[in-house]
């Protein structure tokens, strides 16, 4: 009798376990809303459904799946345009850079004093006594034509940093200007600009080329009319 009751209790307990721990099934007759991510139980792995697209596995990063909004390099028929080119301008560059034939609205005559270029020693901005004589025809021409002006360009050789040579070229141009002012030329008629090492007169990497590049060029400026 006791054995029979024990078997019945065991059968009831087994049936209860089967009912409460049986296989979980996805509810039937459930229609997912279009475009809404649908996730399946952990036993089948987490997945998300994109609108009108395939099912994509969720790696589990916790970040939402965002569809691409633009073309990617490598897509067929897609060209990725490079960013627009923007030229780099030097604020120290004179107006002559935009128009090589004029400076401050005046015509540039480089040939007039081409033979009177002042040359400097290495890393120096002092006008040597041997170079001062080159300024005599320049002074004479400026005094004879008071409507003309003069542009003095300071140049350096390639040695030294760009910033240092820019400053050195300025000192050289100002040194030539000081000599002209001393000779009686009004400072209002004189302009200076430094090109540093950017515009060598001679191409080369030896003393012969460097000596030609350490210079102050004199450019005559004439009114257009």
Phi, psi and omega in degrees: 000309178299324180294322180293318179296321179297321179294320180295318179295321179296320180295318179297318180296319179295319179296321179296317179298318181296319183291317186279335184243018181293174181296132176280134181240151177291133180303141180274163175059034176251119182259115180292144178286136182299131177089353181264129179302135179246124182248136180260157182306159184300333180296333179257002181086144181281134178224159177226140181255122177274153177303126177054034181219175182285166177283128183245129180297143175265118185290342180096020180285343183088353180270143180291151178279116182248123180293149179295139181254004181205172181288156177240152177300133181103341176298139180295133178077009182249131176245123178269111182284137177289160178296150181298140181284130178240112182296146178270126181250146179260118181296342179274352182288133182286174179300335181299339179295323179285326179222103186299345185263355181225157175213121183052039177079006180247150179287140181260127177242098181280336183286334186304315183239028181298327181279354184254020179300133180269130179250149186238159173284165181301127176061027180238153177232018178269132176285114183292154180302326180290344181259341183300324181300334180294341183277348183300310178295332177293314180297317180298317181293320180292321179291329180284337181230083184294347179277347179273158177232180182223135174254126180250119182255125177265131182229158180225168171276181189282349183283144183096165181284163180299318181295318180296316181292328176296317179291321179295319177298324178294317179297322179294317178296319180292329178293319177294319179300318180298322178294321180290320177297320178299328181276359175108007178275131182296135178301334180294343182263002185245134177237146179231149176208146179246130175254358181058232181261008190289333185233077180292144176278333180226137177269126182163167183231041178225176184298327180299318178285319182298321181297325179284333183275341178276091193209168170232112181270145183245121183241122180284133179249125182240145175297148180292326181251000000 
